[in-house]
């Protein structure tokens, strides 16, 4: 039978690759012609796949010898207490390094004659549970501040809030001293160190500190300070007095 050669592909010379072969078209290696008179050597078996090495987590970098390990600051719970409308929520909000947690509710006509914020106050809300904030004193000490509700009807919460506290700041309005008597009585009965901080509304006091100490009938061992609840540095100084009072008591108890 006569063969037919396509005119598109030239005839390959003897011993050369056909122009239409896969090796010529795609650049593959040309197959070796079998040896004349010899058996074609068998192809070597494919190499077995090499298993990947087992996973080993990276080794932790050892800390330098003698370097001090960072330790978290010691948490210290401090209460901010006092009567209704004396500035407890403002005190916590002024010093807190986080957005303070507050439980404020709008005052309604039902509280007329029951909740008296004072004539100078423009207060329209009241704390119905607690306030919370925190402030870092240094790398070794962090304060957690809990503000108590001021109304008598929420007094049942004070025992729970005082649990675990090391000290308290009793905020006082010098124009309404009778509102702070329950707070002072509470901490005296609980045996918790406290500091009386007189909030300077409008930058002035209705009475001097000596007269306030006499009216509150507190001993000389109870610190009495003046501060401004709106000023962060002033609140800081008052809280440092609370810390000093708590540390002094802890030192005396350790020696006893």
Secondary structure, 3 states (H helix, E strand, C coil): CCCCCCCCCCCCCCCCCCCCCHHHHHCCCCCCCCCCCCCCCCCCCCCCCCCCCCCCCCCCCCCCCCCCCCCCCEEEEEEEEECCCCCHHHHHHHHCCCCCECCEEECCHHHCCCCCCCCCCCCCEEECCEEEEEEEEECCEEEEEEEECCCHHHHHHHHHHHCCCCEEEEEEECCCHHHHHHHHHHHHHHCCCEEEEEECHHHCCCCCHHHHHHHHCCCCCCCEEEECCCCHHHHHHHHHHHHHHHHHHHHHHHHC
